[in-house]
Amino acid sequence: MAALWRNTALWLPILVAVVIQLYKLMAFWGQTRRLDLRVLTQAGGMPSSHSGMVTSLVTAIGYEYGLDSGSFAVAVALAIIVMYDARGVRQESGKQARVINQILQTFFSGHPLTEAELKELIGHTTLQVLIGGLVGIGLTLAYLQWFG
């Protein structure tokens, strides 16, 4: 069990994602003066916790095993896939949800809808992905510099 806690490449990216989600919770509270704990589990928003998590993983593995390791290569490939998906695929799904919601509102105006609206904020902008990635790298390097 002690080895698990020493595995910074495992828990540090998780911690980075949690810190980013806590930031989003506090930002939501600051904007709305409402504390909505559901924000902690929602996708989308600034910055991308997905990007923060995978760039933290890349940074931790690169630091621990070297930039020429197979582990680093796998982590980079994973990060590219996750960040591309966060920016591209999921954002397009959000755009489609927005259009479908508008169609439903127009079609059913004056009539109650029985189905819940589709979630529109499921993807990220390029800036949200970039900032999330930089936060992941920055927090990981700071931790490794101070404690690694």
N, C-alpha and C positions, 0 to 999 in steps of 0.2 A: 504494500500500500504506500509506503514511503517513496518508492520509485515513481509511482503515479503522480505524487505531489511535486516531485522534482522535474517532471516532464513539462518544461515551460512551453515547448512547441504545442502541447495539448491545451493546457489551461490558460495560457496568456492570450491566445486569440479569443477564447470564450470570454475572458474578462474584458477584453477590448470591446467586444460586441455588447456586453452588458453595460459598460460605461457609456457607449454611444446611445443605447436605448434609454438609459437613465437621463442623459442629456436631452433627448427628445421629449421625455416626460416633463422635465423641468421647463423646457422651452414651450411646450404646450400649456403648462400651468401659467407661465409668464404671459402668454398671449391671451388666454381665456379666463384665467383665475379659477379654473376647474382642474381638480386632480382626477384624471381618468387613467386608472392603472392598465386599461386595455392598450394604451399607447405602447406599453412595454413589449407587447407581442405583435404589434402591427408592422407590416412591411411598408416600405416607402418612406419618403421624407429625407430631411437633411440632418446629418450626413448619412450615407449608406452604411449600416452596420454589417451588411454582407461583405462589402468591399473592405471595411476595416478589419473584419475577422480574417479574410483570406490574405490580405497584405501583412497582417501581423504574423500569420502562419509562415508566409514566405520569408519574412524578415528573421523570425526565430530559427527556422530551419537553416537559412543561409548563414546565420551567425554561428549556430551550433555545429553544423555538418560541413559547411563550406559551399561556396558558390558553384563548385564543380561536382557536387554530389548528385546522385540520382534522386535523392529525396528532395533536394532543392528544385530540380527540374520538374518533378511531379507536382510540387506545390505551386510553381509558376504556372504550369498548365491548368491546374485547378482554379487558380486565381483568375486567369484569363477567361475561362468558361463562366465562372460565377459573375464576374464583373460585366462581361458581355451580356449575359442573361439579365442581370439587374438593370442594365441600361437599355437593352434592345427589346427582348422578348416580353418581359413583364411590363415595360412602359407601353408597348403597343397594345397589350391586353387591357391596360388601364384606359387607353384612348378608345378602344372598342367598347368597353363597359360604359364610358361616358356617353357615347353616341347611342347605345342601346337604351340607357336610362332616359335620354332625351326623347327617343322615339316612344318609349313606354309612357312617359309623362304627357306627351302630345296626344297619343292614341287614347289614353285612359283619362284625359282631363275631365274632372268632375265625377269620376268613378273611383272607388277605392281599389287600390292594387292589393292583390292577395300575396304576391311574392315580394320579398325584400329587394331593394335596389342592389345592383351589382356593385362591388367595391371598385372604386375608380383609382385609388392611390395604391397601386401595387408595385409600381416600378420606380425607377430613379432617372433623373436627368444626368447628363454627362457631368455636370458640376457636382452633384451629390455623390456620384461614384468616385470622382477624383478626390474630393475632400474626405470622403470616408476612407479611401485608400491611404491618403497622406496621414490621417489621424491614426490609422492602424500601424503604419510604419513608425510614426513619431512616438506613439505611446510605447511600442515595443522596444525601440532603440533607447528610449529614456529608461525603461525598466532594466534592460540589459546593461546599460552604462552604469546605473546606480547599484544594481543588485547582482548582475551577472558576472 
